[in-house]
Amino acid sequence: MRFGSMVLAGLGLAAAFTGAAHAAGEKVVVYTAHKSSIVQAMIPQFEADTGLKAEVVQLGTGDVFKRARAEASAPRADVIWSVTGSLLSENADLIEPYKVKDADAIDPRFVAHPSWTPYTAVIYVLMVNTKMVKDADVPKTWSELSDPKWAGKVASARADNSGSAFQQMTTVLTAFGDKGWEKYAALAKNFVFSNSSGAVPRFVADGEAPLGLTLEDNALEYVVGGAPVKVSYIEDGTTASPDGVAVVKGGPNPDGARKFLDWALSKKTQETLVQAAGRRSVRKDVDGPKGVKPLGELKLITLKSIDELGGTKAIMEKWRQATGQ
């Protein structure tokens, strides 16, 4: 099934799904980069499982951290939920370490930093419109995807506005070492940029672009929904990296925040994420979605840290130079 979209009202670029958050009772304020369909699926379950109310503010990954840092002297959020793990590590001063109740069930390869908890394993894939691209023509490597014949035919979110696009970029930089920026610049010449990661799979499903770089779960949503698309994996390297969930340091409801993290990593919640959202669990005792390649069959790259790649400011300056954005 495909979840319907939801119009969310909020402050600036934010959108808030409040459910019954304004009813009497304890409230947990959550900043997230999750797409609306997952928020709609998971927040009612959280409220039913815990008896807490949730006020969820949806932002792009970069805006989550901009807002949290602007509010650091008087935090308004209790939890940062489902954002790129490397950016959580970079902003560790904003978050309070917490060991969840089911910590021993988490696959240790996804534990990247003591300040935050891995939430799901994010796989970066190539989404293909099967009406527009024959199986034999699907690019299998980053170099094939950089071929000029795909110019203007590869949808990608902007790395300055999307945590997933940023991580896709660092995958290429890591895979090709000293030639990373040269390879990425060649790839970027073929990109049609969108302002959000959620737009990429929609472009491919609607036939606005034959190919798109996106998250596995975003692509699977359209596969399950019957769109003429399929998921392909880049053979010379992709990543299975965790996004994360964390307690905001100094937030107004720290007890509620810790309960949110315990709930997010519970077996029940992780199984729901697999079944209803197509996400891969970080728990050792929860299988992946139906029809996806096992992690053991993928060539997985261990990403270099942001510091190893020169720091966010330098990376984004090089991204602008490489893309002309």
Sequence and secondary structure as in RCSB ss.txt:
>XXXX:A:sequence
MRFGSMVLAGLGLAAAFTGAAHAAGEKVVVYTAHKSSIVQAMIPQFEADTGLKAEVVQLGTGDVFKRARAEASAP
RADVIWSVTGSLLSENADLIEPYKVKDADAIDPRFVAHPSWTPYTAVIYVLMVNTKMVKDADVPKTWSELSDPKW
AGKVASARADNSGSAFQQMTTVLTAFGDKGWEKYAALAKNFVFSNSSGAVPRFVADGEAPLGLTLEDNALEYVVG
GAPVKVSYIEDGTTASPDGVAVVKGGPNPDGARKFLDWALSKKTQETLVQAAGRRSVRKDVDGPKGVKPLGELKL
ITLKSIDELGGTKAIMEKWRQATGQ
>XXXX:A:secstr
        B STT EEE TTTTSSS EEEEEE   HHHHHHHHHHHHHHHS EEEEEE  HHHHHHHHHHTTTS 
  SEEEEEEHHHHHHTGGGEE    TTGGGB GGG   TTSEEEEEEEEEEEEETTTS GGGS  SHHHHTSGGG
TT EEEE TTT HHHHHHHHHHHHHHGGGHHHHHHHHHTTEEEESSTTHHHHHHHHTS SEEEEEHHHHHHHHHT
T SEEEE  TT B EEEEEEEEETT S HHHHHHHHHHHTSHHHHHHHHHHH  EESBTTS   TT   GGGS B
     TTTTT HHHHHHHHHHHHT 
